[in-house]
């Protein structure tokens, strides 16, 4: 089955609108789909509207960055996009992100870069972060690529980096669950933990309400994917799969993943039981 439960639109750092993503997913034969923009659900109404015009099974989603020594993202699915608690949490993250961008731009200006906060206007429909700032600098003739600029100036330990505000994993999962959602640990490989450390973390997150693990992702090789599947099954968690598609911002990632039905069937059954029968 061709599915994709992790991709990004122009409401965060993707290059396709929700409408374009829905059309693309439908055209290539994806059966179950979710747009999971970073720290925002502003694009969900558009996605839901256009998904209803297709045979595409669409799940409202979000990807929230949680507090952790390395990169931890929690995916939320089947969320009520009108939930007050979730919207309040995301609004706080949004406001903190604006302040962070301002501080990073001030640091860049001190280093001699000709950039102002006004340069960020209109470059994203909602969420703006380091890739957007780096892209502006690249257009102004600085650096050789977006990744090179980020790694040189906008990464932890570099002169122009400001730490991002994050809620704890417990609070993040709570917000997803209060919105009627299904919480999934995204791309575990990016946590940079040993297998033993990851299993210990999974047990802790499960106590907070974690429902699944994103086992299929471009960051995981087949051996690690199989380990994640077994880890999910061992802990009674569901298996999910996502491309992490960003359009031309990640040209090496294509939309959609072919997954054997028996591997993902429990997840599909969950969504059918808990979402489609409501809609």
N, C-alpha and C positions, 0 to 999 in steps of 0.2 A: 504494500500500500504506500502511495506517495502522500506524505504528510509534512507539515512544518509548523511547529509550535513555538518558534522563536525567530522573530525578524523585526526590523526597525523601519519606521517611516520618516517622513520629513518633519514629524512632530518631535523627533529627537535627532539622531545623527544618521538617518537613512536618506537616500536620494529619490525615493519614490513616495508619492502620496498614498494614503490608505486606499483610495479609489484605484490607483494604479497597481498597488500590491494585490488587491482583491481580484482585479482583472487578470493579472499575470498568474496568480495562483490557480484561478479557475481555468484559464487557457491551457496550462500545462498538466491539468488533471489532478491537482492536489485535492484530497478528500476531506482532510480536517486541518484547520488553519488558525493561527493566532498571530496578531501583531502585538509585540511586547515592547513598546517604547520605553526608554530609560526614564524612570521616575515620573511618568506622566500617563494619564489616560485621556488626554485631550483629543486624540485622534480616533477614539473608539466609536463615537456616534457616527462618524463618516464611514468607518469600516463596517459597522453593523448594518447601516442603511444599504450600502452597495452589496454586501454579502447576501442580503435577503433577495436580491435580484438574480442570484445564481443558485446552483445546486451545491455550492460550497458550504460545508459545515464550519461555521466560524465561532471561535471562542474568544470573548473579550479577555485581554491580557495586559500585563505590565511587568517590567523588570526593575526591581528596586535594589540599589546598592546598599549593602548592610555593613555595619562596623566590624572590621576584622583586620588582623595584621597584613593579610594579603587580599587579593580581589575576591570578594564574596558578593554574588548577586542572587537574589531570590526572585523567582518568577511566580506571578500570581495569575491564575486562570479562573474563568467562570465568576469573575468579580461583578458585583453590583456597582456600576460606574457612578451611581448617585449616592453611594454610601458616604455619610458625613465624616466618619472616623478616617476612612482611607483618604478621602479628599483633603482633610485637614493635614494629615501626615505628608501627603505629596505637595501641598501648598507650602508647608514649612521647608521642605527640601528645595523647592523652586526658589523661594526667597533667599535661602542660604546660598544657592548656586549663583544667583545674581550678584550677591556680595562677593563671593569668591572670584567671579570673573573680573569684577572691578579691581580687586586687589592684585590679581595676576597681571592685568593690563598696566597698572601703576608700576609694578616691578619691571615689566618689560620696557616701559618708557624710561625708567632709570638706567636700564642697560643700553639705551640708545635706539630702541626700536620706535619707529614712527607709527604708532597705533593709538587709537582712542576708543573709549567705550561706545561711541556712536558708530564705529565700524561694525559692531555686532548687530545693529538693527537690520531686521529683515532677512538674516541669513538662515534662520530656522523658524518654523511655525510656533515652536514653544521652547523646548529644552536646548540650551546652548552650553557647550563645554569646551574642553581643550582642543578637540579636533577642529572645531569651528574657528577658534583663535589661531591655531596653527595654519589653517587654510588661508586665512586673511593675510598672515605674515608671508606665506608662500606667494600669494598673488602680488604682494608688495615687493617681491624680489629677494626675500630673506630665505636662506636655507635651500635644500635640494628636494625635500619632500615633507609631507605632513608628519610622517613618523619620525623623520630626522629632527624636525623642529621640536616635537614633543619630547623626544629622548634627550635632546640637548638642553632645553630650557624649562620644560613643563612637566617633568617627572619628579617624583619624590627624591629629595636630596639636591635638586638643581635650584639655581638662584631665583627663578620666577615661579616656582611651584607653591601653591597654597593647598593644604589638605582639604578634602571635600567633607562637608558635614554629612553624617550618616546616623541613622537610628540603629539600635542594637538588632541582631538577628531575631531576638525574642519579640521585640516591638514590631519589627517588620512583618514577621509571620502573623502576629496578632492582628495587624491591620488587614492583611489579606483574608484571614479567617473571619473577622468581623464583617467583612464585605461579602461573606458567603463564598469565599474563594478556596482555591486548591493551591497549596504552596509547594514549590519545587526548587531544589537547589540547582542553580544553573552551572554549566560547564565546570564540574568539580576539579578538573585538571588544573585550572587556573588558580586554585587555592594553594598549589605547590606543597601539598602535604604528602607524607608517606601513606601507604595503604592503611596502616594501623591508626595513624592520626586521623585520617579521613573517616574511618569507621567509628571512632570515638566521637567525632564531631557529628556524624549522622545520628547517632544515638541521642546526643544532646539536643539537636534540632528537632528530632522526632518528639521529644518531650514538650517542645514548644508548639507542636502541631504540624510539622513537616509531613507532606503527603507523598512526595515523589522525588526522583533524581533524574536530571537530564543526562541520560546515558549516551545518547547519540549527539555528537557535536564535533565540529572540525578539529577541535583541539585534542580529541581523544583518538588514539590509534585503535585498531581492532582488539588488540589484547587488553587495553585499558577499558574499552567499551564493555567487553565481556566481564571484566572484574566489576564494573559498576552495575551491570545487570544482576550479577550474583549478589552484590551488596544490597541492592534494592529488594530483591526477593527474600534475602535472609532477614531483612528488617521490616518486611511487610509493606514496602513502599512501591508505588507505581513507577513504571519506566516511561520517560518521555523523550522526545527527539526534536531537535531544532537546528536549523542551518546557521542562525545568527546572521542572516542576510542583511546587508546594509546598502545594497545597490552598488554604485561605482565607488563608494567609500571603502568597500572591501571587495575589489574586483575578483579575488580568488575564491569567493564564496558564492555558490549558486543557490537559488531558491528551491526548496523541496528536498526531502530525503526518502529514499525507498527503504522501507522497513518491513521485515517479514511479519505477517499478520499475527502469528502466535506470540511474538515478542511484545507487541504493543496492544494486543486485544483487550487486556484488562483495563488499560487506560481509556481506550475507545468506549468500552462498556460503561466506565465510570462517567464519562462525559455525556453519553447518551442518556444514562439514568438520571444524572444530576443537572443537566442543562437542557438538552433538546426537548425533554418532556415538559419543561417549564415554559418553553417559548412557543 
